Amino acid sequence: MAELVLVLGGTRSGKSAVAESLVAGGGWTGVVYVATGSADDDEMAGRIAAHRARRPPGWHTVETRDPAAAVRGAPPGSAVLVDALGPWLAARLDGDRAVLLAEVDALALAAAAHDGGPVVVVAEEAGLGLVPADASARRWLDLLGDAKQRLAAVAARTLLVVAGQAVTVAAGPALVDLAAPDPRVHGDRLVPEGALDFAVNVHGPTPAHVRRALDRALDRAASYPDDRAARAAVAARHRRPVGEALVTAGATDAFHLLARVVRARLACVAQPGFSEPEAAMRAVGVPVAHAVRKAADGWRLDPSAVDAGADVVVVGNPNNPTGTLDDPERVAALCRPGRVTVVDEAFMDFVEDDHRWSLAGRGDLPGLVVVRSVTKLWALAGVRAGYLLGPAGLVARCAAARPPWATSGPALAAVEVCAADDDHRRQVAREVAAAREALAAELRGLPRVTVHPGAANFLLLGVPDGPAAHAGLLARGIAARPPTFPGLGPDHLRVAVRDQERNRLLVKALAEVLAGATR
C-alpha cells in the first residue's frame, strides 16, 4: 500500500518542483509521471515543455485523462506523480459531477493499492479570492475544492507550497503494507531465548569500571539527575564548548528530538541506513527523499545523490548496515548554510583512530550535528545513553524542547565515564577489528557469499536468499539480522562480530545452510 501525498499550491508557487522532489532519488524501480494537461496555445505549450525538460530522462511519462488507470498501471516498486488535478477537471467540466467525484475516489483507491513508492498528486490551490462571475469558473472551483477535500481526507500528508516553500498542512499516519518488512524492526526483537546473538550490534560485556560508575549513580537515585558533568565530559572529549554538547537518551532520542526542533521542509536520508532518522522525520510530517548508496560503488556516500532541496540531510558514518566508513571530507561537503546535516556516528567508537574520520570536533561546519552513542562499545543498550554535538543555538533549542531531567542519572554517569575512556575504547576497537577481519576471511571461503568491507562491529553479507538464510541459521540456534533495512535488497544478511569461538559456529552454520540450499 503506497503513501498518498497531496501537494497544493497556486500558479508558479513551485508546487510541481516540490512534488518532483518527493519522488526523485528514492531508490524506486522507476518514476511514472502522469501528465493530465494539454496545450491549446503556444504559451501553455511552453509551460508543458519546461516541465518535460525538468524531468530526469529515466522517468516514464503517461499523458492521460484517466489518472486512476495510470496509477493502477504503474509498475510495482515505482513512485507515481500525478500533475495535476486542475487540467484534468477542466477537460471534464461538462461531465456529471457525481461521476467525476467517483473518479477522484477511484484515484485515491488506486494510490492505496499501488505496490511501490509514494503516489504524489498535485492540485491547484485556487479560489482564495472573490467568487468568479463566470459560471464555468465557479463550477471548476467547486469541483476542484471537493476533489482536494476528498483526497486530503485519506492522504498520509498534505503540503501547501508558497513561494517554493512547502508547509505541512496535515499529516496522517502513513499507510503500512502488513506483508512488507517493517522498516522499524530492530535486532533486539529478533533473538529467541537461547539463540546465539549475531543480530544485535552491542559489544559485551559491560566493563567493570563502567559498572562501578553505574552503581555510584544508583546510590544517588533519590536525587534528580544533573547533566552538567556529562556535558562537560563530552565537550572536553571533542574539544568543543559545553554549549555545543547535549546528552540524550541514546542516539534514537537525538534523532527524534532534532526532527521536532528543526521542522524541515524536506529531509534526505542516505539508504540503506538505520531506520529511526527517517521514522523521526515522518512522525512530524516531514517528507523524506533518499540518497541511495550502491553496492557497486562500495556503498560509499554519493553527495550528488542528495536532494539539493533538502534542508535536513542524515547520513551514517560508519554506516549501518553496510559498515562503510566514508571520507570525512565527502560528508563535510554536504554542510551548507540553511541546511542541518546530521551525521550518525553511533559506531565511530569502533574506529581506533576515530579523530581522523569523525566530524565530532568540527564546530566550523555550518549546520553540522554529530550524534554519538555509548551503548555499542561499552554494552549499555539498556541504559540509553548518547549525545549530540552541534551549533550552540540549535543545541540550546534542543535542550529547551526536552522535559526536565530527560536523561537518567545512570545514563549521565555512563556518558561521563565513557567520554573519558579512550584507552579502553582503543583497545576494544583493535580487538574488534582483528576479530572482524578473521571472520570476514572465513566467510569469504564460503561459496556464493560476498563479504562487504566494514569498519564497525558487524559485517554485511551478500547471500543468495537473505530471508531463507536467516531462517536456516535460526533453525540452527543462531540469530542474524535479516534484510529489513530500508533500501537493502533481500539478498543480504548482517552479522555482528563476536569472539573466535562463536564466530566459527556462525561460519559452520551458514555453510550448512548454503549447502542445503544447493541440493
Secondary structure in CASP SS format (residue, H / E / C, confidence):
PFRMAT SS
TARGET T0000
AUTHOR 0000-0000-0000
METHOD secondary structure of the structure
MODEL  1
M C 1.00
A C 1.00
E C 1.00
L E 1.00
V E 1.00
L E 1.00
V E 1.00
L E 1.00
G E 1.00
G C 1.00
T C 1.00
R C 1.00
S C 1.00
G C 1.00
K H 1.00
S H 1.00
A H 1.00
V H 1.00
A H 1.00
E H 1.00
S H 1.00
L H 1.00
V H 1.00
A C 1.00
G C 1.00
G C 1.00
G C 1.00
W C 1.00
T C 1.00
G C 1.00
V E 1.00
V E 1.00
Y E 1.00
V E 1.00
A E 1.00
T C 1.00
G C 1.00
S C 1.00
A C 1.00
D C 1.00
D C 1.00
D H 1.00
E H 1.00
M H 1.00
A H 1.00
G H 1.00
R H 1.00
I H 1.00
A H 1.00
A H 1.00
H H 1.00
R H 1.00
A H 1.00
R H 1.00
R C 1.00
P C 1.00
P C 1.00
G C 1.00
W C 1.00
H E 1.00
T E 1.00
V E 1.00
E E 1.00
T C 1.00
R C 1.00
D C 1.00
P H 1.00
A H 1.00
A H 1.00
A H 1.00
V H 1.00
R H 1.00
G C 1.00
A C 1.00
P C 1.00
P C 1.00
G C 1.00
S C 1.00
A E 1.00
V E 1.00
L E 1.00
V E 1.00
D E 1.00
A C 1.00
L H 1.00
G H 1.00
P H 1.00
W H 1.00
L H 1.00
A H 1.00
A H 1.00
R C 1.00
L C 1.00
D C 1.00
G C 1.00
D C 1.00
R H 1.00
A H 1.00
V H 1.00
L H 1.00
L H 1.00
A H 1.00
E H 1.00
V H 1.00
D H 1.00
A H 1.00
L H 1.00
A H 1.00
L H 1.00
A H 1.00
A H 1.00
A H 1.00
A H 1.00
H C 1.00
D C 1.00
G C 1.00
G C 1.00
P C 1.00
V E 1.00
V E 1.00
V E 1.00
V E 1.00
A E 1.00
E E 1.00
E C 1.00
A C 1.00
G C 1.00
L C 1.00
G C 1.00
L C 1.00
V C 1.00
P C 1.00
A C 1.00
D C 1.00
A H 1.00
S H 1.00
A H 1.00
R H 1.00
R H 1.00
W H 1.00
L H 1.00
D H 1.00
L H 1.00
L H 1.00
G H 1.00
D H 1.00
A H 1.00
K H 1.00
Q H 1.00
R H 1.00
L H 1.00
A H 1.00
A H 1.00
V H 1.00
A C 1.00
A C 1.00
R E 1.00
T E 1.00
L E 1.00
L E 1.00
V E 1.00
V E 1.00
A C 1.00
G C 1.00
Q E 1.00
A E 1.00
V E 1.00
T E 1.00
V E 1.00
A E 1.00
A E 1.00
G C 1.00
P C 1.00
A C 1.00
L C 1.00
V C 1.00
D C 1.00
L C 1.00
A C 1.00
A C 1.00
P C 1.00
D C 1.00
P C 1.00
R C 1.00
V C 1.00
H C 1.00
G H 1.00
D H 1.00
R H 1.00
L C 1.00
V C 1.00
P C 1.00
E C 1.00
G C 1.00
A C 1.00
L E 1.00
D E 1.00
F C 1.00
A C 1.00
V C 1.00
N C 1.00
V C 1.00
H C 1.00
G C 1.00
P C 1.00
T C 1.00
P C 1.00
A H 1.00
H H 1.00
V H 1.00
R H 1.00
R H 1.00
A H 1.00
L H 1.00
D H 1.00
R H 1.00
A H 1.00
L H 1.00
D H 1.00
R C 1.00
A C 1.00
A C 1.00
S C 1.00
Y C 1.00
P C 1.00
D C 1.00
D C 1.00
R H 1.00
A H 1.00
A H 1.00
R H 1.00
A H 1.00
A H 1.00
V H 1.00
A H 1.00
A H 1.00
R H 1.00
H H 1.00
R C 1.00
R C 1.00
P C 1.00
V H 1.00
G H 1.00
E H 1.00
A E 1.00
L E 1.00
V E 1.00
T E 1.00
A C 1.00
G H 1.00
A H 1.00
T H 1.00
D H 1.00
A H 1.00
F H 1.00
H H 1.00
L H 1.00
L H 1.00
A H 1.00
R H 1.00
V H 1.00
V H 1.00
R C 1.00
A C 1.00
R C 1.00
L C 1.00
A E 1.00
C E 1.00
V E 1.00
A E 1.00
Q E 1.00
P C 1.00
G C 1.00
F C 1.00
S C 1.00
E H 1.00
P H 1.00
E H 1.00
A H 1.00
A H 1.00
M H 1.00
R H 1.00
A H 1.00
V C 1.00
G C 1.00
V C 1.00
P C 1.00
V E 1.00
A E 1.00
H E 1.00
A E 1.00
V E 1.00
R C 1.00
K C 1.00
A H 1.00
A H 1.00
D H 1.00
G C 1.00
W C 1.00
R C 1.00
L C 1.00
D C 1.00
P H 1.00
S H 1.00
A H 1.00
V C 1.00
D C 1.00
A C 1.00
G C 1.00
A C 1.00
D C 1.00
V E 1.00
V E 1.00
V E 1.00
V E 1.00
G E 1.00
N C 1.00
P C 1.00
N C 1.00
N C 1.00
P C 1.00
T C 1.00
G C 1.00
T C 1.00
L C 1.00
D C 1.00
D C 1.00
P H 1.00
E H 1.00
R H 1.00
V H 1.00
A H 1.00
A C 1.00
L C 1.00
C C 1.00
R C 1.00
P C 1.00
G C 1.00
R C 1.00
V E 1.00
T E 1.00
V E 1.00
V E 1.00
D E 1.00
E C 1.00
A C 1.00
F C 1.00
M H 1.00
D H 1.00
F H 1.00
V C 1.00
E C 1.00
D C 1.00
D H 1.00
H H 1.00
R H 1.00
W H 1.00
S C 1.00
L C 1.00
A C 1.00
G C 1.00
R C 1.00
G C 1.00
D C 1.00
L C 1.00
P C 1.00
G C 1.00
L E 1.00
V E 1.00
V E 1.00
V E 1.00
R E 1.00
S E 1.00
V C 1.00
T C 1.00
K C 1.00
L C 1.00
W C 1.00
A C 1.00
L C 1.00
A C 1.00
G C 1.00
V C 1.00
R C 1.00
A C 1.00
G E 1.00
Y E 1.00
L E 1.00
L E 1.00
G C 1.00
P C 1.00
A H 1.00
G H 1.00
L H 1.00
V H 1.00
A H 1.00
R H 1.00
C H 1.00
A H 1.00
A H 1.00
A H 1.00
R C 1.00
P C 1.00
P C 1.00
W C 1.00
A C 1.00
T C 1.00
S C 1.00
G H 1.00
P H 1.00
A H 1.00
L H 1.00
A H 1.00
A H 1.00
V H 1.00
E H 1.00
V H 1.00
C H 1.00
A H 1.00
A C 1.00
D C 1.00
D H 1.00
D H 1.00
H H 1.00
R H 1.00
R H 1.00
Q H 1.00
V H 1.00
A H 1.00
R H 1.00
E H 1.00
V H 1.00
A H 1.00
A H 1.00
A H 1.00
R H 1.00
E H 1.00
A H 1.00
L H 1.00
A H 1.00
A H 1.00
E H 1.00
L H 1.00
R H 1.00
G C 1.00
L C 1.00
P C 1.00
R C 1.00
V C 1.00
T E 1.00
V E 1.00
H E 1.00
P C 1.00
G C 1.00
A C 1.00
A C 1.00
N C 1.00
F E 1.00
L E 1.00
L E 1.00
L E 1.00
G E 1.00
V C 1.00
P C 1.00
D C 1.00
G H 1.00
P H 1.00
A H 1.00
A H 1.00
H H 1.00
A H 1.00
G H 1.00
L H 1.00
L H 1.00
A H 1.00
R C 1.00
G C 1.00
I E 1.00
A E 1.00
A C 1.00
R E 1.00
P C 1.00
P C 1.00
T C 1.00
F C 1.00
P C 1.00
G C 1.00
L C 1.00
G C 1.00
P C 1.00
D C 1.00
H E 1.00
L E 1.00
R E 1.00
V E 1.00
A E 1.00
V C 1.00
R C 1.00
D C 1.00
Q H 1.00
E H 1.00
R H 1.00
N H 1.00
R H 1.00
L H 1.00
L H 1.00
V H 1.00
K H 1.00
A H 1.00
L H 1.00
A H 1.00
E H 1.00
V H 1.00
L H 1.00
A H 1.00
G H 1.00
A H 1.00
T C 1.00
R C 1.00
END
